[in-house]
Amino acid sequence: MDNSGNGTNKPRSSTDRWVKRGFIIAILIAATIIVIIQWQPPKLGWPNDLSAALSQAKQQNHKVLVFVCSSPPSAEDRWMVSKTLAKPANKKAIKDGNFITVQLVLDKSANWAKKYGVTRTPTMLIISPDGEHFYKQEGKIGEVDFRNKFLKTPLEQQCSIPRTSPSSP
């Protein structure tokens, strides 16, 4: 009986098998690369060390601008990078505002996430040089609002970090 289903008893060549294997391997490699790229946080070129940024901010008396995204990055995270943070006018506003920039991946159990109340992405934070006051915006921020409103939020509108009182026995 014919196993090929095409009515001939012609044996498959080893070349055919290697071509099929090569094709399958190429598909697997491409799929792996796509998955790896999708899991990477959006690229801003910003450092990812909040402690170092806060230390530098204190020394230079500058505010820290933090972009928090998820892993894998959501569509909103990618939108914030491409439609807001990567725009030349906003890059200039960040530079002109003397912000120290940091990009973090959200880990809800991290001390910084608890301290600044970050529970979703994208989130933008402006943190005072002493690290004790902050202004937070969750969700997408448009290009112009980011530059003209978010970055120019006056200190008096910033929130103090919520303090927890010691528990009574």
Protein Blocks (a to p, Z undefined) as FASTA:
>chain_A
ZZklnopacdcdfklmmmmmmmmmmmmmmmmmmmmmmmpccdehpafbfklmmmmmmmno
pacddddddddddfklmmmmmmmmmpmklmmmmmmnopacddddddfkbmklmmnopabd
cddddddfkopaccddedjddfklmmmmmmmocfklpccddddddddZZ
